[in-house]
Amino acid sequence: MGVIYGYFAAADDGDAVRAVVREDGESTATGYDGFDVNGMDPTVDLLPAEVILSGRSAETVRADPRHGHLIATADDGQLLCLSLTDALRDALAAADHGSLHDVARAWAASDVFPVPPDPDGLAEFLERAVGLTGRAVERGHRLYCWIRV
């Protein structure tokens, strides 16, 4: 099956924990604004996109305390929740839709992917992320990623 990633918005870290560590029997992040994807690791695969969109260096992004910070674990470590940076959220929310294909092409050419991906697929991911982040900013929410191994 592979690794599934779910990108979602929550009010804060405590709310993100409740999205992942469910006591109501619901699926991960049920009731939260977000989307699921295969194979888009937030700390490795998404790093070049954050660099391109935010203008921050990779070193600065990695040093950000919210970059991939472990928020919660569940199911004996088979489910993780990581925070994403506020700079990524803000850069995605402010992104010009017309530039997303250019960002996707530059991202696809980065060295993080063992085989260069289809830029159209990356552009589709960016479109979904831009929609999510725009709504998150409006609500004052932060971004998170749950990972099901």
Salt bridges, closest charged atoms under 4 A:
ASP13 OD1 - ARG66 NH2 3.16
ASP15 OD1 - ARG18 NH2 3.71
ASP24 OD2 - ARG22 NH2 2.81
ASP33 OD2 - ARG135 NE 2.57
ASP33 OD2 - ARG139 NH1 3.19
GLU50 OE2 - ARG56 NH2 3.15
ASP64 OD2 - ARG56 NH2 3.24
ASP75 OD2 - ARG148 NH1 2.58
ASP86 OD1 - ARG66 NE 3.91
ASP86 OD1 - ARG89 NH1 3.65
ASP86 OD2 - ARG142 NH2 2.57
ASP90 OD1 - ARG89 NE 2.77
ASP102 OD1 - ARG105 NH2 2.37
ASP120 OD1 - HIS101 ND1 3.89
GLU127 OE1 - HIS97 ND1 3.15
